[in-house]
Amino acid sequence: MIKKDNPSKKLKVDVLMLATSHIDIYTQYSIPMWKKYCDLHDYQFHLYQEQLLPDMAFTWSRIQMMLDHQKQTDADYLMMVDADTYIYHNMYDLSVDQILDQYLPEGKQILFQKDGSDRFGMYFSHNFKLSYELKRWTLPNAGFNIMANTPEVKQFLEMWIDLGQGRLKHLADIHPRTQNVLIRGVLQEPEMDDLVAYLPSRLVSKRNTKFVRHLSALSKEKIAAAIKKEFDKTF
């Protein structure tokens, strides 16, 4: 299923997070928030706690996690959330169904968070140099996405990992690692790029957003403090 064929049918959604014990300082807050969201919408929350690709940087295990999970679920969609994301306390009612209905165009199968944010009423890429080089003002952030559980998405994920282990291995451990290979490899293939659409930054971003905030480039302590602030409003 790509989008709902029957408007009365509720989509089956699995929410995935990869988090090991070394970041317990903030996942003690983010995990209960995502579990609450899943409980409210009757989604399944799946916490993976082990590195799945030991020969690659840890962040690559998120991609393998999604690929492995596809094989064992009949969910219509997978939503992958980084451990350093949280939901604003007044936005739990916004369902994945609603997000897909509003933001996933016909024919698309993947929604990525934009790697940018709105400031002064305008959208700004967080990597202007790369946007200029590739002539892509909108770049994906690999830390939050919603993907259909389809053969096409399986091929997308397999290509992503294959490029990181093969032709683009030299980029796979250079920050931002998975995004480097995604942008310079997978999305350079027209049939893969055609699967992708983007969530507005006002919905998911690291600043000036209203649904999910994705923290980055902060210490564990600062991430924990930011998530706890919203956690305390929720519970």
N, C-alpha and C positions, 0 to 999 in steps of 0.2 A: 504493500500500500504506500503510495506517495503522499497523497492528500486524502482526506476523507471522502470515500465514494458515497457513503451514507451519512448525511449530516447528523443523524440521531445517534450514530455509533461513536462511542468514546474511544479515542486512540489509546493503545497500550504503549506506555512509555517506561523505559528503564533509564534511571539516572545513575551515572557512573562517576566514581571518584577514585583516584590513586593517591594514597597517603600512607607513608610509613611512620613509625613511632618517633622519628627524629623531629617531626613538626607537630607533635602533640600539643605544644604550647598554644597553637591556634586552632588545630582541628578539633580540640575539645569544645570549641564554639561553633565552627563551621559545619561539622558533621550533624549535630542535633538540628541545626537550622534547615539543612537539606532534607533530613529525615522528616521533619515537620511538614515541609513542602510536599514531599512524596505522600505522606499519610493523608494530607488534605485532599490530594487529587487522585488517590488510589494508584500512584505510580510505585514502581519497585526501586528501592535504593540499593546499590551494589558498591561496597567498599573493597577495593583491591589494595593489598598491603605489602606486596612483594615486587621487587624489580624483575621484570619479565624478559628484558634483553640485557643480560649482564655485560655484554661487550660494547654497549652503547651508553651514552649519557642517560641518566635516570629519566629525563623527560620523554625519551623515546618510548618508554614502557607504556605511556598513556595511549599511544597509537596502537601498540600491540594489544593492549587491554581491550580497546574497542573492537579490534579484529577478532580476538578470541571470543569476546562476548557475543558477537554476531552468531557464532556457531552454536550457542547454547540457549538462545532466546527466541521466542516468537513475537517479541515486541515490534510494534510498527516503527518506532523511533528510539534512538539512543541519544541521550543528552549527556555530554561529558562536561563536568565542572571541575575546575582546578580546586585544590584544597584551600587556596587563599581567595576564594570567592564567597560572598554572602548575599543573602536576599534582604532587601529593606523590609522592615517590620510591617509596613502597610501595603505590601505588594504580593502577599502570599496567594491571593485569589487569582492572579494572572496565570492561566494554565498554558501548557505547551500547545494544546489544541488552538487556543486563541492566538498565540504567537504565530503558529504555522498559517492559520487562516489569514492573518493580516500581513505577514512578512515573507512567506515562502511563495514566490511566483510559480505559476504553472510550469511544469517541466524541470524545476529545480529540485534537488534532493538534499542539499546541505546548506545549513545556515551557520556562518561563522560570526563571531564577534569581530568587529572592526578593530584594527590596531591603530586607534586614534580616538579623539574625543572632541566634543563641542566646546568651543570657547568663544565668548563675545558673539554668540549667535552664528558662528561658522564652524565647519568641521576642519580639524587639523590632523594630518597623519602624524603618528608618533615617530616615524622614520622618514622624514622628508627627503633625505638624501637617496634612500632606496626608492621611494615613490617617484622621484624625479628621474632616476636612472632607468627604471622599468616602465615609466610613463603610466603608473598605476597609483592614482591618488588614494584609492581604497585598498589597503592591505589586510590580510586576515591575521587575527590573533588566535593561536592554536589552543589557548587555555579555556575556551568556552565554545561549544558548538552543539548543534542539533543535527543528527544525520538519520536519514531513512535507513531502515534495515533491508537493503536491497543488494542484488548482485553488482550493480554499478558502483555503489558505495564500497562494497568489499574490494572491488578492483582499484578504487581510489586509494584505499588504505594500504593495500598491498603494494601499489606503485610507490607510495610515500615511503614505506619502510625499505623497499628494494632499492630505491634511489639513495637513501641514507646509508645503506650498507654497501652500495656499489658505486655507480658513476659519480654521485655527489657526496661520497664518503668524506671528502676533504672539508665539506661544509657542515657535516652532521654534528660536530662538537664545537662549532663556533657559534657563540650566542648571536641570535636566539635559536640556534640548533634546528628544531623541527620546523620552525617557520622559514628558516633559510632554504631548506630542501623543498618545503611546500611551495614557496613563492618562486624559487629559481628552477624548480623541476616540475612538480606535479601540475601546477597551474599554467605552465608553458605548453601543456598538451591541451588543445582546444576542446576535446571531448570531456576532459576532466574539469577544465575551467567552466564549461557549460553547466556543470552540476551545481555550481556554487552561487549562493546569494548571501547577503550580509544583513545582520541585525543593525538597526540604527543605534548609534552610540548613546543616544539618550536612554536606551533600554539596558544596554550592557556596556560598561567601560570602566576605566579606573578613576574617572572623575566626571562630575556633572551628569550622572545617570540616575535612573529612578527605580529600576527593577533589581538588577544584580550589579554589584561592584566587584571588580576584579583587581585586587591589589597586586602590585609588582614593584620591584626595585626597592623594597623596604626590608629592614631587619625583621627577624622572626618576632621580636618583642613588639615592634611597631605594628606588624600585621595583627598580632594577637590583640593589641589594645584597640585597634580599629574595629575588628570583628566583634570583640566583647561589647563594645559600645552599642552596637545594633542588637547583639544577642540579648542584652539586658532590657531592651525595649520589647523583645519578642516573647521572652519567658518570664 
